[in-house]
Amino acid sequence: MISVMMNTFGPSHFIRTLISFRVPARALCVRFLERGDGSVAIPFAASLLGLLLFIGLAIDAGGAYSTKAKIDAITDSASLAGVSTARLALLDGGPGGGNAETALASAKDRASNFFAVQMAGLSGIDGAANVSVTFDNGQITSSVTYTATFRPHLLPLFGFNEMTINGHAVASSAILPFMEVTLLIDTSGSMAIGADAREQALLKSQIGCAFACHDNAPVKGYANSYLYAKAMGITLRYDAINAGIKKMIDEFDELDPDAKSIQASIWSFDTYYNRKQTMTASRSQLRWNLPAAPAMSGKTEGATKFNEGIGSVLSAIGQGGSGATAASPMKLVILATDGVQDPGRFWVDQPSYRSEVAPINMSFCETLKSRNIRVGILHTPYIPMPDDWGYMATLGQPSQLGNPGTRADDVSRVLKSCAGDLYFEADSSSKIAEGFVKILRSANTPRLVM
C-alpha cells in the first residue's frame, strides 16, 4: 500500500560504507600500527574495526527501519485524514460547506497538521511532508510524501551522522460513489429461530425446541412455530434482518436524498432463489418488497440450497465499476445468512443426509471479486445448543475441514475468508439490525491505494 524509498539504505550503500570507513578510522589504528610486529597488529585492527562497523550497522539499521515503520503508519493515517476531511466537506458535513476549493484546502491542512503533530512525538527525528488533495470526476485523492532524517547512534564513529528515509502513501474515495447494492437474504426455515440466545431459550421454553423445529406443524393453536413466535413477541432472525434492511434504506435516504447515486436489489433464497426487487433507486419499492416470512420446512421446502442457485444471481450482477459515473457503478453484494447449506429435512430421519448440513460453498466469492465487486456478509451464527439433538447431530459434529472445533465453527471461518473486513457477525437482534448499515459504511470509506 505504501511505496518506500531508502536511497541511503541498501546493499550498494553498505559496500560504500565499508570502503569509506578507512579514513575516519585511521586514528583508531595508530596504537596497533606502532607495535613492533605490524604483521599481526594491522589485520587485527582491521578485523576489529570491521566487526565494530558491522555491529554499528546492525544496531542503527534496526533503529532506522523501526523509525521508518512508525513514519509510514503516520503517513497512512495522514492521507486517510485528508480524504475523510475533503469528503465530509464536499458532502456539506464539514468545514468548507461544499465548496471544492475550500474543502480541498481544509483537507490538505488537516493532513499536514496530522503529520506534523505525530512526527513531533518521535524523538530525534526530523521530517517534512508534501501533501496534495485533489478532486476529479467524483474521486478524492490524498497523497502524502515524506522525507525524514534519522540520526544513528554508532555510525557517527565512522563518519556517518545521518540517514535519509523516504515514504509515500495515497488514499482515495469517491465523494458519494454511484453504487449498486445487491442483497442476498436467507429466508430458509432456519431464519425462524430466535435472533439470539435469550430468544432461542424463550422459544424453547414455550415449544420445547429451538433448532430443528421450524416445520409447518401447528403449535398451540397457531399454524406453525413462526406464527406462534410472532404472537408471543419473540424476535426471530428474520424479523431482525428485515429491521436491518429498513435501517439501510434509511441510510440511503440520508446519503443520497435525491436517489441519484444509490440503487439496490433484493433477492431471497431458501429451496429456490426469488428476485424480490430488481435494481432500483426507489426507496418505496425497496421497502415494499422486503423478503417474505421464512419458508417453513418440509421434506423439500424451507431448505437452504444456496449453492444450487447462486449462478443466476452472479449472471444478474455483472461487472463492478469505479463508482465515478452512473455507467460504471461500484457494486456491493451483502449476504445475510447463517451460512449453512441444508438439503432439506431429510436429515431428521435419514442420518446419511446430516453431513450435508455444512458451510455454504464460497467459490462464488472469488468470482465476484474477480469482477471488482465487494462482498459483505452479515452472519447470524448458530449459538451452541449442546442439549438440542438436531444441533448436535449436524453442526455440533467435529469440523469437516480439519479445523479445531465443530462444523458450526467451520461456518464463520469460510465466511470470513470471503468477506474479510466486510464480515460482520451478529449474534443478537440489535447487532443484526445494525449490520447492514455497518457493512455499507465500511464498503464506502476511504482506502489506501498505495
C-alpha positions as CSV (number, residue, x, y, z in Angstrom):
1,M,0.0,0.0,0.0
2,I,3.0,2.3,0.6
3,S,5.8,3.0,-1.8
4,V,9.1,3.3,0.1
5,M,12.4,4.7,-0.9
6,M,15.5,4.4,1.2
7,N,18.2,5.6,-1.2
8,T,20.8,5.7,1.5
9,F,20.0,2.4,3.0
10,G,20.7,-0.6,0.8
11,P,23.4,-3.2,-0.2
12,S,25.3,-0.8,-2.5
13,H,25.5,1.9,0.2
14,F,26.6,-0.8,2.7
15,I,29.5,-1.6,0.4
16,R,30.4,2.0,0.0
17,T,30.3,2.4,3.8
18,L,32.8,-0.5,4.3
19,I,35.1,1.1,1.8
20,S,34.9,4.6,3.1
21,F,35.3,3.8,6.8
22,R,39.1,3.7,6.4
23,V,39.8,7.4,6.6
24,P,37.8,8.2,9.8
25,A,39.0,5.0,11.3
26,R,42.7,5.8,10.9
27,A,43.2,7.4,14.2
28,L,41.8,4.2,15.9
29,C,44.5,2.2,14.2
30,V,47.5,4.2,15.4
31,R,48.3,2.2,18.6
32,F,48.2,-1.0,16.6
33,L,50.4,0.3,13.8
34,E,53.1,1.4,16.4
35,R,53.6,-2.1,17.5
36,G,56.8,-3.8,16.6
37,D,55.2,-6.7,14.9
38,G,52.9,-4.9,12.4
39,S,52.1,-8.2,10.6
40,V,49.7,-9.1,13.4
41,A,48.5,-5.7,14.5
42,I,47.3,-4.4,11.2
43,P,45.0,-7.3,10.3
44,F,43.8,-7.4,13.9
45,A,42.9,-3.7,13.9
46,A,41.2,-4.0,10.5
47,S,39.2,-7.0,11.8
48,L,38.2,-5.3,15.0
49,L,37.1,-2.2,13.2
50,G,35.2,-4.2,10.6
51,L,33.4,-6.0,13.5
52,L,32.5,-2.7,15.1
53,L,31.2,-1.4,11.8
54,F,29.0,-4.4,11.4
55,I,27.6,-4.1,14.9
56,G,27.0,-0.4,14.3
57,L,25.3,-1.1,11.0
58,A,23.1,-3.8,12.6
59,I,22.0,-1.6,15.5
60,D,21.4,1.6,13.5
61,A,19.8,-0.2,10.6
62,G,17.3,-1.8,13.1
63,G,16.6,1.6,14.5
64,A,16.2,3.2,11.1
65,Y,13.7,0.6,9.9
66,S,11.8,0.7,13.1
67,T,11.6,4.5,12.8
68,K,10.5,4.2,9.2
69,A,7.7,1.8,10.1
70,K,6.4,4.4,12.5
71,I,6.5,7.2,10.0
72,D,4.9,5.1,7.4
73,A,1.9,4.5,9.7
74,I,1.7,8.2,10.4
75,T,1.8,8.8,6.6
76,D,-1.0,6.3,6.0
77,S,-3.2,8.0,8.6
78,A,-2.4,11.5,7.3
79,S,-3.5,10.5,3.8
80,L,-6.7,9.0,5.1
81,A,-7.4,12.1,7.2
82,G,-7.1,14.2,4.1
83,V,-9.6,12.2,2.1
84,S,-12.1,11.9,5.0
85,T,-11.9,15.7,5.6
86,A,-12.5,16.5,2.0
87,R,-15.3,14.0,1.7
88,L,-17.2,15.4,4.7
89,A,-16.7,19.0,3.4
90,L,-17.9,18.2,-0.1
91,L,-20.9,16.5,1.3
92,D,-21.7,19.6,3.3
93,G,-21.0,17.8,6.5
94,G,-17.8,19.5,7.5
95,P,-15.7,22.7,7.0
96,G,-15.9,24.1,3.6
97,G,-19.6,23.9,3.1
98,G,-19.4,22.0,-0.2
99,N,-17.1,24.5,-1.9
100,A,-14.5,22.3,-3.6
101,E,-11.5,24.8,-3.3
102,T,-12.2,25.4,0.3
103,A,-12.8,21.8,1.1
104,L,-9.5,20.7,-0.5
105,A,-7.5,23.4,1.2
106,S,-9.1,22.3,4.6
107,A,-8.3,18.7,3.8
108,K,-4.7,19.5,2.9
109,D,-4.2,21.5,6.2
110,R,-5.7,18.6,8.1
111,A,-3.4,16.0,6.6
112,S,-0.3,18.3,7.0
113,N,-1.1,19.1,10.6
114,F,-1.8,15.5,11.5
115,F,1.6,14.5,10.1
116,A,3.4,17.3,11.9
117,V,1.8,16.7,15.2
118,Q,2.5,12.9,15.1
119,M,6.1,13.5,13.9
120,A,6.7,15.8,16.8
121,G,6.2,12.8,19.1
122,L,9.1,10.9,17.6
123,S,12.3,11.8,19.5
124,G,15.3,12.9,17.5
125,I,13.6,12.6,14.1
126,D,13.3,15.5,11.6
127,G,10.8,15.1,8.8
128,A,8.6,17.0,6.4
129,A,5.7,16.0,4.2
130,N,4.4,17.2,0.9
131,V,0.6,16.9,0.8
132,S,-1.8,17.2,-2.1
133,V,-5.5,16.6,-2.1
134,T,-7.4,16.6,-5.4
135,F,-11.0,16.1,-6.5
136,D,-11.6,14.9,-10.0
137,N,-14.6,13.2,-11.6
138,G,-16.2,12.5,-8.3
139,Q,-13.0,10.9,-6.8
140,I,-11.0,12.4,-3.9
141,T,-7.3,11.5,-3.8
142,S,-5.0,12.4,-0.9
143,S,-1.2,12.0,-1.5
144,V,1.4,12.3,1.3
145,T,5.1,12.1,0.5
146,Y,7.7,12.5,3.3
147,T,11.4,12.8,3.7
148,A,12.9,12.3,7.2
149,T,16.3,12.3,8.8
150,F,17.4,9.5,11.2
151,R,20.4,10.1,13.4
152,P,22.3,6.8,14.1
153,H,23.9,6.1,17.4
154,L,27.1,4.2,16.4
155,L,27.8,5.0,12.8
156,P,28.9,8.6,13.6
157,L,32.1,6.9,14.8
158,F,32.8,6.0,11.2
159,G,31.8,9.4,9.8
160,F,28.1,8.7,9.1
161,N,26.0,11.2,11.0
162,E,22.5,10.8,9.4
163,M,20.4,8.7,7.2
164,T,17.6,9.8,4.9
165,I,14.2,7.9,4.9
166,N,11.6,8.4,2.3
167,G,8.0,7.2,2.0
168,H,4.7,7.7,0.2
169,A,1.0,7.0,0.8
170,V,-2.1,7.6,-1.3
171,A,-5.7,7.3,-0.2
172,S,-8.7,7.6,-2.4
173,S,-12.5,7.7,-2.1
174,A,-15.5,8.7,-4.1
175,I,-17.4,11.6,-2.5
176,L,-20.5,9.5,-3.0
177,P,-20.0,6.7,-5.5
178,F,-22.6,5.6,-7.9
179,M,-23.4,2.3,-6.2
180,E,-25.5,-0.8,-6.8
181,V,-26.2,-2.9,-3.7
182,T,-27.4,-6.5,-4.1
183,L,-29.0,-8.0,-1.0
184,L,-29.0,-11.8,-0.7
185,I,-31.3,-12.7,2.1
186,D,-31.6,-16.2,3.6
187,T,-35.3,-17.0,4.1
188,S,-34.9,-20.7,4.8
189,G,-36.7,-22.3,7.7
190,S,-33.7,-21.7,10.0
191,M,-34.3,-18.0,9.9
192,A,-37.3,-18.6,12.0
193,I,-35.3,-19.4,15.1
194,G,-34.6,-16.9,17.8
195,A,-32.3,-14.0,16.9
196,D,-30.1,-14.6,20.0
197,A,-29.6,-16.9,22.9
198,R,-32.3,-15.3,25.0
199,E,-34.9,-15.5,22.3
200,Q,-34.0,-19.1,21.5
201,A,-34.2,-20.1,25.1
202,L,-37.6,-18.4,25.3
203,L,-38.9,-20.2,22.3
204,K,-37.6,-23.5,23.6
205,S,-39.3,-22.9,27.0
206,Q,-42.6,-22.4,25.1
207,I,-42.5,-25.2,22.5
208,G,-39.6,-27.4,23.7
209,C,-37.5,-26.8,20.6
210,A,-35.1,-24.1,19.3
211,F,-33.2,-25.6,16.4
212,A,-34.9,-28.0,14.0
213,C,-38.5,-27.0,14.9
214,H,-39.3,-24.6,12.1
215,D,-41.6,-27.0,10.4
216,N,-45.2,-26.4,9.3
217,A,-46.8,-28.2,12.1
218,P,-49.5,-26.5,14.3
219,V,-48.2,-25.0,17.6
220,K,-50.6,-24.2,20.4
221,G,-53.4,-23.1,18.2
222,Y,-51.2,-21.4,15.6
223,A,-50.5,-22.8,12.1
224,N,-46.8,-23.1,12.7
225,S,-44.0,-22.1,15.1
226,Y,-43.2,-18.9,13.2
227,L,-46.7,-17.5,13.7
228,Y,-46.7,-18.7,17.3
229,A,-43.4,-16.9,17.9
230,K,-44.7,-13.7,16.3
231,A,-47.8,-13.8,18.5
232,M,-45.6,-14.3,21.6
233,G,-43.4,-11.3,20.7
234,I,-40.3,-13.4,20.2
235,T,-37.8,-11.8,17.9
236,L,-36.6,-14.1,15.2
237,R,-33.6,-13.9,12.9
238,Y,-36.0,-12.9,10.0
239,D,-37.5,-10.0,12.0
240,A,-34.1,-8.6,12.9
241,I,-32.8,-8.9,9.3
242,N,-35.8,-7.0,7.9
243,A,-35.3,-4.4,10.5
244,G,-31.7,-4.1,9.4
245,I,-32.7,-3.7,5.7
246,K,-35.1,-0.9,6.6
247,K,-32.3,0.9,8.5
248,M,-30.0,0.6,5.5
249,I,-32.7,2.1,3.2
250,D,-33.0,4.9,5.7
251,E,-29.2,5.3,5.3
252,F,-29.7,5.6,1.5
253,D,-32.2,8.4,2.2
254,E,-29.6,10.2,4.3
255,L,-26.6,9.8,2.0
256,D,-28.5,10.2,-1.3
257,P,-31.7,12.1,-0.7
258,D,-32.3,12.7,-4.4
259,A,-31.9,9.0,-5.2
260,K,-29.4,9.7,-7.9
261,S,-26.4,7.6,-6.8
262,I,-27.5,4.5,-4.9
263,Q,-29.6,1.6,-6.2
264,A,-30.4,-1.7,-4.7
265,S,-32.0,-5.1,-5.5
266,I,-33.3,-7.8,-3.2
267,W,-33.0,-11.5,-3.6
268,S,-34.2,-14.1,-1.1
269,F,-33.2,-17.7,-1.1
270,D,-34.3,-21.0,0.5
271,T,-35.1,-24.0,-1.6
272,Y,-35.2,-21.7,-4.6
273,Y,-34.0,-18.1,-5.4
274,N,-36.5,-15.4,-5.7
275,R,-35.7,-11.9,-7.0
276,K,-38.0,-9.8,-4.8
277,Q,-36.9,-6.5,-6.3
278,T,-34.9,-5.7,-9.4
279,M,-32.3,-3.0,-9.2
280,T,-34.0,0.3,-8.4
281,A,-33.3,3.7,-6.8
282,S,-36.9,3.8,-5.5
283,R,-36.8,3.6,-1.7
284,S,-40.6,2.9,-1.6
285,Q,-40.2,-0.1,-3.8
286,L,-37.4,-1.5,-1.7
287,R,-39.4,-1.0,1.5
288,W,-42.5,-2.6,-0.2
289,N,-40.6,-5.7,-1.4
290,L,-38.8,-6.9,1.7
291,P,-38.2,-10.6,1.9
292,A,-41.3,-12.6,2.9
293,A,-41.6,-14.6,6.0
294,P,-39.3,-17.7,6.3
295,A,-40.4,-20.8,4.5
296,M,-41.5,-23.4,7.0
297,S,-39.5,-26.6,6.5
298,G,-40.9,-29.8,5.0
299,K,-39.1,-32.6,3.3
300,T,-38.2,-30.4,0.4
301,E,-39.4,-26.9,1.4
302,G,-37.6,-24.4,3.5
303,A,-34.2,-25.8,2.8
304,T,-31.0,-23.7,2.3
305,K,-30.0,-24.5,-1.3
306,F,-27.6,-21.6,-1.7
307,N,-25.1,-23.4,-3.7
308,E,-27.5,-24.6,-6.4
309,G,-29.0,-21.2,-7.3
310,I,-26.2,-18.6,-6.8
311,G,-25.2,-18.8,-10.5
312,S,-28.4,-17.0,-11.5
313,V,-27.5,-14.1,-9.2
314,L,-24.0,-13.9,-10.5
315,S,-25.3,-13.5,-14.0
316,A,-27.6,-10.7,-13.0
317,I,-24.9,-8.7,-11.1
318,G,-22.4,-8.3,-13.9
319,Q,-19.2,-6.4,-13.6
320,G,-18.3,-3.8,-10.9
321,G,-17.0,-0.4,-11.8
322,S,-15.2,2.5,-10.1
323,G,-18.3,4.3,-8.9
324,A,-17.2,7.5,-10.6
325,T,-20.1,7.6,-13.1
326,A,-23.6,6.1,-13.4
327,A,-22.4,4.0,-16.2
328,S,-19.6,2.4,-14.0
329,P,-21.2,1.9,-10.6
330,M,-19.4,0.4,-7.7
331,K,-21.0,-2.9,-6.8
332,L,-21.6,-4.4,-3.4
333,V,-23.2,-7.7,-2.5
334,I,-24.4,-8.2,1.0
335,L,-25.2,-11.7,2.0
336,A,-27.3,-12.2,5.2
337,T,-27.3,-15.8,6.3
338,D,-26.5,-18.3,9.0
339,G,-24.0,-19.7,6.4
340,V,-25.3,-23.2,6.4
341,Q,-26.3,-25.3,3.4
342,D,-29.2,-27.5,4.2
343,P,-30.5,-30.2,1.8
344,G,-34.0,-30.3,3.4
345,R,-35.4,-32.1,6.4
346,F,-34.4,-35.4,5.1
347,W,-31.6,-35.4,7.6
348,V,-34.0,-35.6,10.5
349,D,-34.9,-39.2,9.8
350,Q,-32.2,-40.1,7.3
351,P,-28.7,-39.8,9.0
352,S,-26.9,-40.1,5.7
353,Y,-28.0,-36.5,4.8
354,R,-26.7,-35.0,8.1
355,S,-23.2,-34.5,6.6
356,E,-24.8,-32.1,4.0
357,V,-25.8,-29.7,6.8
358,A,-22.5,-27.8,6.3
359,P,-21.0,-24.4,5.4
360,I,-22.2,-23.0,2.0
361,N,-19.7,-23.2,-0.9
362,M,-17.8,-19.9,-1.0
363,S,-16.4,-20.2,-4.6
364,F,-18.9,-17.6,-5.7
365,C,-16.9,-15.1,-3.7
366,E,-13.8,-15.3,-5.8
367,T,-16.0,-14.9,-8.9
368,L,-17.4,-11.7,-7.6
369,K,-14.1,-10.3,-6.5
370,S,-12.6,-11.1,-9.9
371,R,-15.3,-8.8,-11.3
372,N,-14.3,-5.9,-9.0
373,I,-17.4,-6.5,-6.8
374,R,-17.1,-6.2,-3.0
375,V,-18.7,-8.8,-0.8
376,G,-20.1,-8.1,2.7
377,I,-21.5,-10.9,4.9
378,L,-23.9,-10.4,7.8
379,H,-23.5,-13.7,9.6
380,T,-26.2,-14.8,12.1
381,P,-24.2,-17.6,13.7
382,Y,-25.7,-20.6,15.4
383,I,-25.3,-20.4,19.1
384,P,-24.1,-23.7,20.5
385,M,-27.0,-25.9,21.7
386,P,-25.5,-28.9,23.4
387,D,-28.8,-30.1,24.7
388,D,-30.6,-30.0,21.3
389,W,-30.3,-33.3,19.4
390,G,-30.7,-31.7,16.0
391,Y,-27.8,-29.3,16.5
392,M,-25.5,-32.0,18.0
393,A,-26.3,-34.4,15.1
394,T,-25.2,-31.8,12.5
395,L,-23.5,-28.5,13.3
396,G,-22.3,-29.8,16.7
397,Q,-20.3,-32.5,15.0
398,P,-16.5,-32.2,14.5
399,S,-15.1,-29.9,11.8
400,Q,-15.3,-31.3,8.3
401,L,-12.4,-29.1,7.2
402,G,-9.8,-30.5,9.6
403,N,-10.1,-27.4,11.9
404,P,-10.4,-27.3,15.7
405,G,-13.9,-27.2,17.0
406,T,-17.2,-28.1,15.3
407,R,-18.9,-27.8,12.0
408,A,-20.5,-24.6,13.3
409,D,-17.0,-23.2,13.8
410,D,-16.2,-24.0,10.1
411,V,-19.0,-21.7,9.0
412,S,-17.6,-18.5,10.5
413,R,-14.1,-19.4,9.1
414,V,-15.3,-19.8,5.5
415,L,-17.5,-16.7,5.6
416,K,-14.6,-14.6,7.0
417,S,-12.3,-15.9,4.3
418,C,-14.7,-14.4,1.7
419,A,-15.7,-11.1,3.2
420,G,-12.6,-10.0,5.1
421,D,-13.1,-6.6,6.6
422,L,-16.7,-6.6,5.4
423,Y,-17.6,-9.7,7.6
424,F,-19.9,-8.8,10.4
425,E,-21.0,-11.3,13.0
426,A,-24.4,-10.6,14.6
427,D,-25.4,-12.8,17.4
428,S,-28.2,-10.6,18.8
429,S,-31.2,-8.8,17.3
430,S,-29.6,-5.4,17.8
431,K,-26.4,-6.4,16.0
432,I,-28.4,-7.9,13.2
433,A,-30.5,-4.8,12.8
434,E,-27.3,-2.6,12.6
435,G,-25.3,-4.9,10.5
436,F,-26.4,-3.8,7.0
437,V,-25.5,-0.1,7.7
438,K,-22.2,-1.1,9.2
439,I,-21.2,-3.1,6.1
440,L,-22.4,-0.3,3.8
441,R,-20.4,2.3,5.6
442,S,-17.3,0.1,5.7
443,A,-17.5,-0.5,2.0
444,N,-17.8,3.2,1.3
445,T,-14.9,4.5,3.5
446,P,-11.6,5.9,2.2
447,R,-9.0,3.3,1.5
448,L,-5.2,3.3,1.0
449,V,-4.4,2.6,-2.6
450,M,-0.6,3.0,-2.5
